[in-house]
Amino acid sequence: MPTYKRKTPEEILYSIYRLHRGRLKIIIGSVSGSGKTYHMLQEGKLLKQRGIDVVLSAVSTMQRSDTIEQSLDLERIPSIHWWRGDKEQKDLPLDALLKRNPEVLLVDGLAHRNRQGARFRTRLEDIRYLMDQGISVITTINVYELAGVEELVYKMTGIRAEETVPMDTLELADEIRLIDVSPETILNRIDEGILGESAHPAMSRRGNLGVLRELSLRLVAEGVNGTLEKYREEKGLVGPSGAAERILVSAQYHWNGSLYVRRGQQIAKRLNGDLLVTTFVVAGKPLSKEQQAFKRSILKLVDKVDAKFEELTVSRLSRLPSALVRYAIQNNVTRIVMGHSRKSRWQELWHGSIGNRVLRQTQNIDLFLMADRSEREGERILPIHSKKRGEANPFHRLSSKEIEKKIETIRRGTFKVYIGSAPGVGKTYKMLQEGNLLMKKGIDVVVGLLETHGRKETKEQIGSLPFIPRAKTIYQGTELEEMDTEAIIARRPEVVLVDELAHTNVPGSSTKKRYEDVIRLLESGISVITTVNVQHLESLNDAVEQLTGVRVRETVPDAVLQLANQVELIDVTPQMLQERMREGKIYAREKIDQALDSFFKMGNLIALRELALREIADDVDERLEAWDRDASLRGPWSRREVIFVCVDLGPRAERLIRRGFRIAHRLKAEWYVHYVHCGREKTDRCEKRLESLRHLTERLGGKMEVVESESRRRVPKQLLERMNEVQTTQLIIGHSRKPLWYSLFRESPVHYLLQNGRHMDMLIVADFDPSISERSL
């Protein structure tokens, strides 16, 4: 939304200064050897090809052949060499650089400390000085070299950086790019001697590498989230973007207020979201001594869990629901956490309840009603520390089934997935690059399926990789081509490269989806390297539509990603991606303007990038938990959870199922999808719809239950009975869309469950409506 406020003289001067000042791009890696310098030099070469004057100085290639190769065509300004103990150091020659006056400087080691007597103490100060002279800089840093992160890194891994830069250094950057590398790749590089002998001994532990990787992903995701919120604010957009979770706890100065804060903290931690806590007080009504004591307790807990706290004033309690919803929209909240109502149905009808009023007013925000288990289970504060899982007895004799399962795992090929936030980030390029590197090591690699989309750089990366010819199929009079899975199995290569994992095969093929072909190849003992974009993950389908307005039709079950031995993100900034688009490196020239005005809009690219960063961070955290539960950054979740999703045959059923899966997956919970059919026999249309929902549930690893009911009045009771049978801890259900007057004559299933299921948590999932704003309240 445009601002009509006149700029101050200071703002005008700062804008003029920014015009003359050079740009700063920071390339972050989790550890040394992740490829930061390689990619920095690669970017320098691309800029040079566009006619930009690029030089490099104080760049350490560590004698790695591929890194040296990237630097050959670039002009080098000799650095100032000196020694710190037995280690050679390189300082920037500031005078020589000013005299040469390039447009862009490539320099390693942002956290470097200069020699005694240098003009500035640190490289960061050197870079700021050069930027003030109009020279743009691309530089590199490791995540543990950021002050504020290094203590957490040391606590979790024992690794301490020699030098650090202030955490707010990242705010100076115009662009930040992450080079994501799996622990397995780093360990392979260490084994092959590529990283030399300079690596810290703790770097050779997979768990430590996983922690550093997750920290990198989350750090960059937070920065991208800030950029996205700023962009949405400039465009006048309100409410949650859908890329990140933000949890709001509505607590009162009461004994259970701390319980709600603690549960909100656990939810925020497991969903990797921000936590906000708010309380409401009535204007002119002073707090009692008891309330003041509870307030002190809540404030102490809020500070401990690093949440944001705000006390809001309302003229009377009846205003609380609308004030709460308005505050949630203003702060881009995705979920409100509050307690169940203790009123009877008739009390609620007569006096109303805060929960029901919030439900009526929220449209784009989920409502989480927290159970009070103190009456039913004697539980008040949820346990934070989990018991260590006992290891399997090493003397246990394996059964024939267990032996067979282990043999299948041993025979199975290795599976690696390159994932990106959007088309054109370089997934296929990276896959081909790895294929060539493996071939040089004597590994038998073939290309099973490749889509270059006419991109010159991708074609050049093919090199001498052999292809398996595609199978030809006639469909509706047209000859179409698909990957020839049978030919690949017959050829039996060690590794096959397969592009576009989410692709749907031609009707009549032996498998419907390409990922099913990939699973066949893996089961045949053939390793697979493949590519996919984050928007194709099944459970993110609704989030992607909310972010971009596009419903992605071709999806891959999340379980396929979980099968992967390695998942690596190809991270590219939105600015780089749009530049590639304009240069015709992604789509044909005639499609460029249309793409930039739709899917490739800056807001979409920022949001998808954040979604990809957070999704891979979650994947890393899941793997950390599998290796060492205590190393997980999200912390343990000790209570056994059972998730119960209620669906009808309406259009939002898929949204509820996907939400159920994502929650169950993060809580390591069993989950059920339940549908109750009433009245007559099921029609063909009804059966087809149920089959579609069952297929989605099973693709995501859940259990779909379909039962009959004699009458609609019995449905809520049947649901509650089944929930209690499976010991449900959390119910997921959609908003009731019945008008207010309807509840006066007939109780809706949602309100029945709210009244009678207070011993379990309830997540009431909102429908997404992009037109909703705080002004509509």
Salt bridges, closest charged atoms under 4 A:
GLU43 OE1 - LYS25 NZ 2.84
GLU43 OE2 - ARG177 NH1 2.80
ASP53 OD1 - ARG100 NH2 2.73
GLU75 OE1 - ARG100 NH2 2.76
GLU88 OE2 - HIS81 ND1 2.61
ASP91 OD1 - HIS112 NE2 2.65
ASP91 OD2 - ARG115 NH1 2.69
ASP95 OD1 - ARG119 NH2 2.61
GLU151 OE2 - ARG160 NH1 2.92
GLU162 OE2 - LYS87 NZ 3.09
GLU163 OE1 - ARG113 NE 2.88
ASP174 OD1 - ARG18 NH2 3.28
GLU175 OE2 - ARG23 NH2 3.20
GLU175 OE1 - LYS25 NZ 3.48
ASP180 OD1 - ARG213 NE 2.68
GLU192 OE2 - LYS441 NZ 2.94
GLU214 OE2 - ARG218 NH2 2.81
GLU222 OE2 - ARG614 NH2 3.10
GLU229 OE2 - ARG246 NH2 2.83
ASP274 OD2 - ARG246 NH2 3.18
GLU311 OE1 - LYS295 NZ 3.08
GLU348 OE2 - ARG758 NH2 3.80
ASP366 OD2 - ARG659 NH1 2.07
ASP372 OD2 - ARG342 NH2 2.59
GLU375 OE2 - ARG342 NH1 3.19
GLU377 OE2 - ARG373 NE 3.81
GLU379 OE2 - ARG639 NE 3.82
GLU402 OE1 - HIS396 NE2 3.18
GLU434 OE1 - LYS416 NZ 3.05
ASP444 OD2 - ARG491 NH1 2.79
GLU451 OE2 - ARG470 NH1 3.64
GLU457 OE2 - LYS585 NZ 3.30
GLU481 OE1 - ARG470 NH1 3.99
GLU481 OE2 - LYS472 NZ 3.45
GLU482 OE1 - HIS503 NE2 2.99
GLU482 OE1 - ARG514 NH2 3.48
GLU486 OE2 - ARG520 NH1 2.65
GLU500 OE2 - HIS453 NE2 2.80
GLU538 OE2 - ARG658 NE 2.74
GLU538 OE1 - ARG699 NH2 2.67
ASP542 OD1 - ARG551 NH1 3.22
ASP542 OD1 - ARG658 NH1 3.15
GLU545 OE1 - ARG551 NH2 2.52
ASP558 OD2 - ARG662 NH1 4.00
GLU568 OE2 - LYS416 NZ 3.44
ASP571 OD1 - ARG609 NE 2.79
GLU583 OE2 - ARG50 NE 2.50
GLU583 OE1 - LYS585 NZ 3.21
GLU610 OE2 - ARG614 NE 2.75
GLU615 OE1 - ARG662 NH2 2.78
ASP618 OD1 - ARG218 NH2 3.11
ASP618 OD1 - ARG634 NH1 4.00
ASP618 OD2 - ARG666 NH2 2.32
ASP619 OD2 - ARG623 NE 2.65
ASP621 OD2 - ARG634 NE 2.87
GLU622 OE2 - ARG634 NH2 2.56
GLU622 OE1 - LYS668 NZ 2.67
GLU625 OE2 - ARG270 NH1 3.06
GLU625 OE1 - ARG629 NH1 3.74
GLU625 OE1 - LYS668 NZ 2.86
ASP630 OD2 - LYS388 NZ 2.98
GLU641 OE2 - ARG263 NH2 3.69
GLU641 OE2 - ARG639 NH2 3.13
GLU654 OE2 - ARG689 NH1 2.52
GLU670 OE2 - ARG640 NH2 2.74
GLU670 OE1 - LYS703 NZ 3.94
GLU691 OE1 - ARG694 NH1 3.28
GLU705 OE1 - HIS674 ND1 2.76
GLU705 OE2 - ARG722 NH2 2.51
GLU708 OE2 - LYS682 NZ 2.74
GLU725 OE1 - ARG722 NH1 2.98
ASP761 OD2 - ARG263 NH1 2.66
ASP761 OD2 - ARG373 NH2 3.25
ASP767 OD2 - ARG652 NH1 3.62
